[in-house]
Amino acid sequence: MSVRDFMSKDLITVNADTPIFDAIDLMKKNKIHRLPVVEGRKLIGLITEGVIQEALPSKATSLSVYEVNYLLNKTNVKDIMIKKVETTKPDALLEDAIAQMREKNVGVLPVLENDAIIGIITNNDIFDAFLKITGYYAGGTRISIFIEEDHPGILADLTKLFASHELSILTIVVNHLKQGTIVEIQVESKDPSRVKELVTQAGYEVLSAVLTNQ
């Protein structure tokens, strides 16, 4: 899975001379929390709600509302934007992008290709990716199987088991723990009891079997 598969491609951007109030209106109108700042297609900065909030005068200021609005009206994006922006590439692994976002404590990564911005990946895109990868919207039965001693061939045996009962596999997630391994398999079935029974009869320990997204 790459960043390209999950990034937002419909970019909403601003240029450096955009007034702050216009940037705020653009974010509110499109229900977004940050805007790449571009010059042509070249990324030169990033403006976020947090950056704008930090630029606002403190509540303890002696300035009047009129004076605050006047100062903001004179402020452009280039005056407060983040200039050193963390970025990623479209063919980067999604996991690498997530690790980078956590390490750098950022909620967004503009996606660059040949120095041109072609997309953006945010926390919400990561959440959407997780839901898709785990098959949340696909429906069916998700069965959790505990494997005390993992060994090569486990997944092959499980897939053969489901194939022999004409159950199509939608997703497989493997979670390695200290006490063993949990394999979660989502199959195209609305009968959790049947799925649990056939896996149990095959000698596996079933932790749960539930319908998803019901």
Secondary structure, DSSP 8 states (H G I E B T S, - for coil): -BHHHHSB-S---B-TT-BHHHHHHHHHHHT-SEEEEEETTEEEEEEEHHHHHHHS--TT----HHHHHHHHHT-BHHHH-BSS---B-TTSBHHHHHHHHHHHT-SEEEEEETTEEEEEEEHHHHHHHHHHHTTGGG-SEEEEEEESS--TTHHHHHHHHHHHTT--EEEEEEEEETTEEEEEEEES-S-HHHHHHHHHHTT-EEEEEEE---
